[in-house]
Amino acid sequence: PWDRPAVSYTLTLDLTHGRWLLLDAAGSPVQQGSFALKDKKEAVLTEILFRLYRRP
């Protein structure tokens, strides 16, 4: 998996409503999700990174 080409993403976290949105370099949505506001933000970021890693 580490031989994949480098890709840039922009991550937006909505800490008011518990939502996140991941955009590719062109600004198109790649993935989105939600989280409980009581969740630790580190756990939320880790989950997002795992989702990216598992992408085909």
Backbone as XML, in Angstrom:
<?xml version="1.0"?>
<chain id="A" units="angstrom">
  <residue number="1" name="PRO">
    <atom name="N" x="0.812" y="-1.223" z="0.000"/>
    <atom name="CA" x="0.000" y="0.000" z="0.000"/>
    <atom name="C" x="0.840" y="1.266" z="0.000"/>
  </residue>
  <residue number="2" name="TRP">
    <atom name="N" x="2.078" y="1.190" z="0.476"/>
    <atom name="CA" x="2.888" y="2.402" z="0.554"/>
    <atom name="C" x="3.424" y="2.819" z="-0.803"/>
  </residue>
  <residue number="3" name="ASP">
    <atom name="N" x="3.260" y="1.969" z="-1.838"/>
    <atom name="CA" x="3.751" y="2.342" z="-3.159"/>
    <atom name="C" x="2.716" y="3.108" z="-3.977"/>
  </residue>
  <residue number="4" name="ARG">
    <atom name="N" x="1.617" y="3.484" z="-3.342"/>
    <atom name="CA" x="0.614" y="4.307" z="-4.015"/>
    <atom name="C" x="1.180" y="5.705" z="-4.246"/>
  </residue>
  <residue number="5" name="PRO">
    <atom name="N" x="0.750" y="6.365" z="-5.333"/>
    <atom name="CA" x="1.207" y="7.743" z="-5.548"/>
    <atom name="C" x="0.663" y="8.683" z="-4.465"/>
  </residue>
  <residue number="6" name="ALA">
    <atom name="N" x="1.401" y="9.735" z="-4.192"/>
    <atom name="CA" x="0.977" y="10.708" z="-3.188"/>
    <atom name="C" x="-0.274" y="11.444" z="-3.675"/>
  </residue>
  <residue number="7" name="VAL">
    <atom name="N" x="-1.206" y="11.649" z="-2.762"/>
    <atom name="CA" x="-2.452" y="12.341" z="-3.076"/>
    <atom name="C" x="-2.706" y="13.346" z="-1.964"/>
  </residue>
  <residue number="8" name="SER">
    <atom name="N" x="-3.180" y="14.523" z="-2.336"/>
    <atom name="CA" x="-3.505" y="15.549" z="-1.344"/>
    <atom name="C" x="-5.011" y="15.562" z="-1.083"/>
  </residue>
  <residue number="9" name="TYR">
    <atom name="N" x="-5.363" y="15.725" z="0.182"/>
    <atom name="CA" x="-6.763" y="15.818" z="0.583"/>
    <atom name="C" x="-6.941" y="17.029" z="1.489"/>
  </residue>
  <residue number="10" name="THR">
    <atom name="N" x="-8.166" y="17.516" z="1.562"/>
    <atom name="CA" x="-8.540" y="18.536" z="2.527"/>
    <atom name="C" x="-9.624" y="17.944" z="3.418"/>
  </residue>
  <residue number="11" name="LEU">
    <atom name="N" x="-9.405" y="18.023" z="4.712"/>
    <atom name="CA" x="-10.354" y="17.480" z="5.678"/>
    <atom name="C" x="-11.019" y="18.625" z="6.427"/>
  </residue>
  <residue number="12" name="THR">
    <atom name="N" x="-12.342" y="18.615" z="6.462"/>
    <atom name="CA" x="-13.107" y="19.589" z="7.220"/>
    <atom name="C" x="-13.833" y="18.869" z="8.348"/>
  </residue>
  <residue number="13" name="LEU">
    <atom name="N" x="-13.613" y="19.331" z="9.573"/>
    <atom name="CA" x="-14.320" y="18.782" z="10.733"/>
    <atom name="C" x="-15.324" y="19.812" z="11.220"/>
  </residue>
  <residue number="14" name="ASP">
    <atom name="N" x="-16.580" y="19.423" z="11.303"/>
    <atom name="CA" x="-17.625" y="20.281" z="11.857"/>
    <atom name="C" x="-17.812" y="19.858" z="13.319"/>
  </residue>
  <residue number="15" name="LEU">
    <atom name="N" x="-17.160" y="20.568" z="14.213"/>
    <atom name="CA" x="-17.179" y="20.206" z="15.625"/>
    <atom name="C" x="-18.469" y="20.631" z="16.321"/>
  </residue>
  <residue number="16" name="THR">
    <atom name="N" x="-19.326" y="21.356" z="15.618"/>
    <atom name="CA" x="-20.615" y="21.741" z="16.177"/>
    <atom name="C" x="-21.655" y="20.650" z="15.954"/>
  </residue>
  <residue number="17" name="HIS">
    <atom name="N" x="-21.628" y="20.054" z="14.764"/>
    <atom name="CA" x="-22.645" y="19.069" z="14.402"/>
    <atom name="C" x="-22.096" y="17.646" z="14.316"/>
  </residue>
  <residue number="18" name="GLY">
    <atom name="N" x="-20.795" y="17.471" z="14.511"/>
    <atom name="CA" x="-20.222" y="16.133" z="14.498"/>
    <atom name="C" x="-20.157" y="15.507" z="13.127"/>
  </residue>
  <residue number="19" name="ARG">
    <atom name="N" x="-19.730" y="16.284" z="12.143"/>
    <atom name="CA" x="-19.612" y="15.759" z="10.778"/>
    <atom name="C" x="-18.222" y="16.049" z="10.239"/>
  </residue>
  <residue number="20" name="TRP">
    <atom name="N" x="-17.800" y="15.215" z="9.288"/>
    <atom name="CA" x="-16.540" y="15.476" z="8.613"/>
    <atom name="C" x="-16.709" y="15.253" z="7.122"/>
  </residue>
  <residue number="21" name="LEU">
    <atom name="N" x="-15.874" y="15.935" z="6.341"/>
    <atom name="CA" x="-15.916" y="15.864" z="4.893"/>
    <atom name="C" x="-14.492" y="15.868" z="4.377"/>
  </residue>
  <residue number="22" name="LEU">
    <atom name="N" x="-14.202" y="14.945" z="3.487"/>
    <atom name="CA" x="-12.877" y="14.838" z="2.895"/>
    <atom name="C" x="-12.976" y="15.180" z="1.418"/>
  </residue>
  <residue number="23" name="LEU">
    <atom name="N" x="-12.167" y="16.145" z="0.986"/>
    <atom name="CA" x="-12.162" y="16.584" z="-0.410"/>
    <atom name="C" x="-10.833" y="16.225" z="-1.054"/>
  </residue>
  <residue number="24" name="ASP">
    <atom name="N" x="-10.872" y="15.905" z="-2.355"/>
    <atom name="CA" x="-9.619" y="15.658" z="-3.061"/>
    <atom name="C" x="-9.013" y="16.990" z="-3.493"/>
  </residue>
  <residue number="25" name="ALA">
    <atom name="N" x="-7.883" y="16.926" z="-4.185"/>
    <atom name="CA" x="-7.168" y="18.150" z="-4.557"/>
    <atom name="C" x="-8.004" y="19.045" z="-5.465"/>
  </residue>
  <residue number="26" name="ALA">
    <atom name="N" x="-8.939" y="18.469" z="-6.218"/>
    <atom name="CA" x="-9.800" y="19.250" z="-7.109"/>
    <atom name="C" x="-11.013" y="19.831" z="-6.387"/>
  </residue>
  <residue number="27" name="GLY">
    <atom name="N" x="-11.183" y="19.492" z="-5.096"/>
    <atom name="CA" x="-12.313" y="20.002" z="-4.331"/>
    <atom name="C" x="-13.554" y="19.135" z="-4.402"/>
  </residue>
  <residue number="28" name="SER">
    <atom name="N" x="-13.422" y="17.938" z="-4.973"/>
    <atom name="CA" x="-14.564" y="17.021" z="-5.055"/>
    <atom name="C" x="-14.643" y="16.168" z="-3.791"/>
  </residue>
  <residue number="29" name="PRO">
    <atom name="N" x="-15.859" y="15.924" z="-3.290"/>
    <atom name="CA" x="-15.995" y="15.090" z="-2.094"/>
    <atom name="C" x="-15.489" y="13.665" z="-2.353"/>
  </residue>
  <residue number="30" name="VAL">
    <atom name="N" x="-14.738" y="13.133" z="-1.398"/>
    <atom name="CA" x="-14.219" y="11.776" z="-1.489"/>
    <atom name="C" x="-14.977" y="10.888" z="-0.508"/>
  </residue>
  <residue number="31" name="GLN">
    <atom name="N" x="-15.055" y="11.316" z="0.726"/>
    <atom name="CA" x="-15.779" y="10.589" z="1.759"/>
    <atom name="C" x="-16.341" y="11.601" z="2.745"/>
  </residue>
  <residue number="32" name="GLN">
    <atom name="N" x="-17.384" y="11.160" z="3.442"/>
    <atom name="CA" x="-17.935" y="11.979" z="4.516"/>
    <atom name="C" x="-18.459" y="11.061" z="5.590"/>
  </residue>
  <residue number="33" name="GLY">
    <atom name="N" x="-18.633" y="11.606" z="6.766"/>
    <atom name="CA" x="-19.118" y="10.789" z="7.860"/>
    <atom name="C" x="-19.526" y="11.655" z="9.030"/>
  </residue>
  <residue number="34" name="SER">
    <atom name="N" x="-19.853" y="10.980" z="10.104"/>
    <atom name="CA" x="-20.258" y="11.700" z="11.310"/>
    <atom name="C" x="-19.598" y="11.042" z="12.510"/>
  </residue>
  <residue number="35" name="PHE">
    <atom name="N" x="-19.617" y="11.758" z="13.615"/>
    <atom name="CA" x="-19.034" y="11.247" z="14.852"/>
    <atom name="C" x="-19.787" y="11.852" z="16.022"/>
  </residue>
  <residue number="36" name="ALA">
    <atom name="N" x="-19.700" y="11.171" z="17.154"/>
    <atom name="CA" x="-20.335" y="11.686" z="18.364"/>
    <atom name="C" x="-19.470" y="12.818" z="18.917"/>
  </residue>
  <residue number="37" name="LEU">
    <atom name="N" x="-20.101" y="13.889" z="19.326"/>
    <atom name="CA" x="-19.353" y="15.046" z="19.824"/>
    <atom name="C" x="-18.548" y="14.703" z="21.071"/>
  </residue>
  <residue number="38" name="LYS">
    <atom name="N" x="-18.940" y="13.645" z="21.786"/>
    <atom name="CA" x="-18.182" y="13.243" z="22.979"/>
    <atom name="C" x="-16.938" y="12.426" z="22.618"/>
  </residue>
  <residue number="39" name="ASP">
    <atom name="N" x="-16.830" y="11.963" z="21.353"/>
    <atom name="CA" x="-15.661" y="11.188" z="20.934"/>
    <atom name="C" x="-14.402" y="12.042" z="21.002"/>
  </residue>
  <residue number="40" name="LYS">
    <atom name="N" x="-13.312" y="11.406" z="21.348"/>
    <atom name="CA" x="-12.037" y="12.121" z="21.326"/>
    <atom name="C" x="-11.675" y="12.398" z="19.876"/>
  </residue>
  <residue number="41" name="LYS">
    <atom name="N" x="-11.218" y="13.604" z="19.610"/>
    <atom name="CA" x="-10.918" y="13.993" z="18.230"/>
    <atom name="C" x="-9.811" y="13.128" z="17.634"/>
  </residue>
  <residue number="42" name="GLU">
    <atom name="N" x="-8.878" y="12.641" z="18.469"/>
    <atom name="CA" x="-7.823" y="11.770" z="17.961"/>
    <atom name="C" x="-8.425" y="10.485" z="17.405"/>
  </residue>
  <residue number="43" name="ALA">
    <atom name="N" x="-9.447" y="9.955" z="18.078"/>
    <atom name="CA" x="-10.100" y="8.727" z="17.608"/>
    <atom name="C" x="-10.837" y="8.974" z="16.294"/>
  </residue>
  <residue number="44" name="VAL">
    <atom name="N" x="-11.444" y="10.143" z="16.163"/>
    <atom name="CA" x="-12.144" y="10.490" z="14.928"/>
    <atom name="C" x="-11.139" y="10.561" z="13.777"/>
  </residue>
  <residue number="45" name="LEU">
    <atom name="N" x="-10.030" y="11.240" z="13.982"/>
    <atom name="CA" x="-9.018" y="11.354" z="12.930"/>
    <atom name="C" x="-8.432" y="9.995" z="12.572"/>
  </residue>
  <residue number="46" name="THR">
    <atom name="N" x="-8.219" y="9.149" z="13.554"/>
    <atom name="CA" x="-7.683" y="7.812" z="13.290"/>
    <atom name="C" x="-8.652" y="7.010" z="12.426"/>
  </residue>
  <residue number="47" name="GLU">
    <atom name="N" x="-9.930" y="7.079" z="12.720"/>
    <atom name="CA" x="-10.930" y="6.368" z="11.924"/>
    <atom name="C" x="-10.936" y="6.858" z="10.482"/>
  </residue>
  <residue number="48" name="ILE">
    <atom name="N" x="-10.838" y="8.167" z="10.278"/>
    <atom name="CA" x="-10.815" y="8.723" z="8.929"/>
    <atom name="C" x="-9.576" y="8.217" z="8.180"/>
  </residue>
  <residue number="49" name="LEU">
    <atom name="N" x="-8.426" y="8.211" z="8.854"/>
    <atom name="CA" x="-7.202" y="7.725" z="8.211"/>
    <atom name="C" x="-7.315" y="6.248" z="7.844"/>
  </residue>
  <residue number="50" name="PHE">
    <atom name="N" x="-7.913" y="5.435" z="8.715"/>
    <atom name="CA" x="-8.106" y="4.023" z="8.392"/>
    <atom name="C" x="-9.021" y="3.852" z="7.182"/>
  </residue>
  <residue number="51" name="ARG">
    <atom name="N" x="-10.062" y="4.667" z="7.096"/>
    <atom name="CA" x="-10.952" y="4.586" z="5.930"/>
    <atom name="C" x="-10.194" y="4.913" z="4.658"/>
  </residue>
  <residue number="52" name="LEU">
    <atom name="N" x="-9.339" y="5.929" z="4.710"/>
    <atom name="CA" x="-8.542" y="6.286" z="3.538"/>
    <atom name="C" x="-7.600" y="5.158" z="3.151"/>
  </residue>
  <residue number="53" name="TYR">
    <atom name="N" x="-6.985" y="4.557" z="4.140"/>
    <atom name="CA" x="-6.013" y="3.500" z="3.904"/>
    <atom name="C" x="-6.668" y="2.293" z="3.241"/>
  </residue>
  <residue number="54" name="ARG">
    <atom name="N" x="-7.924" y="2.018" z="3.602"/>
    <atom name="CA" x="-8.632" y="0.857" z="3.062"/>
    <atom name="C" x="-9.234" y="1.115" z="1.686"/>
  </residue>
  <residue number="55" name="ARG">
    <atom name="N" x="-9.173" y="2.340" z="1.200"/>
    <atom name="CA" x="-9.733" y="2.635" z="-0.127"/>
    <atom name="C" x="-8.978" y="1.848" z="-1.186"/>
  </residue>
  <residue number="56" name="PRO">
    <atom name="N" x="-9.678" y="1.371" z="-2.220"/>
    <atom name="CA" x="-8.997" y="0.631" z="-3.299"/>
    <atom name="C" x="-8.051" y="1.513" z="-4.082"/>
  </residue>
</chain>
